[in-house]
Amino acid sequence: NFENGFAFAGSNAFRATKISSVKEIFQSLLEEYRESKE
């Protein structure tokens, strides 16, 4: 929703394989971190 949101892309945007929310990214990072501690 570009009317109510904000979007940006850096010089490496072409490397992205999907668009994720900040919440999704942090959930993924926490999950990977917890798995690495096992």
C-alpha positions in Angstrom: 0.0 0.0 0.0 2.1 2.9 -1.3 -0.6 5.5 -0.3 -0.2 4.8 3.4 3.2 3.2 3.5 6.8 3.7 2.6 9.1 1.7 0.3 12.7 2.0 -0.6 15.3 -0.1 -2.4 19.1 0.1 -2.3 21.6 -0.8 -5.0 21.4 -4.5 -4.1 17.6 -4.7 -4.4 17.9 -7.0 -7.4 19.2 -9.7 -5.1 15.9 -9.9 -3.1 14.0 -13.1 -3.6 10.9 -11.9 -1.7 9.4 -8.9 0.1 9.1 -9.3 3.9 7.9 -7.2 6.7 10.2 -6.2 9.6 8.2 -8.5 11.9 8.7 -11.4 9.5 12.5 -10.7 9.3 12.9 -10.5 13.0 10.9 -13.7 13.6 13.1 -15.5 11.1 16.3 -14.1 12.7 15.2 -15.2 16.2 14.2 -18.6 15.0 17.6 -19.1 13.3 19.4 -17.8 16.4 17.5 -20.2 18.7 18.2 -23.1 16.4 21.9 -22.3 16.4 22.0 -22.5 20.2 20.7 -26.1 20.2 
